[in-house]
């Protein structure tokens, strides 16, 4: 897997830029990843990211948009507001998780 440097963080990524070593992720890197896609993280974003990482640890797969909404209690429309256009893909990217199954 390729290694890239993001704001001083060396991380292993796949061909689309998703982290392949989940242990390399931390809150600081989340901010860097968010900035890469034009987002500035708020407490709302961080709550979603925390849910996604916990859910991934329990289930072994990245949550779909519907599961993220149901599990976090955040309506889908708010997920689109927080992570515009492709929320499931962007949430996974910033959370340092694999792209959800079915995302293009």
Secondary structure, 3 states (H helix, E strand, C coil): CEEEEECCEEEEECCCCCECCHHHCCHHHHHHHHHHCCCCCCHHHHHHHHHHHHHHHHHCCCCCHHHHHHHHCCCHHHHHHHCCCCHHHHHHHHHCCCCCCCCC
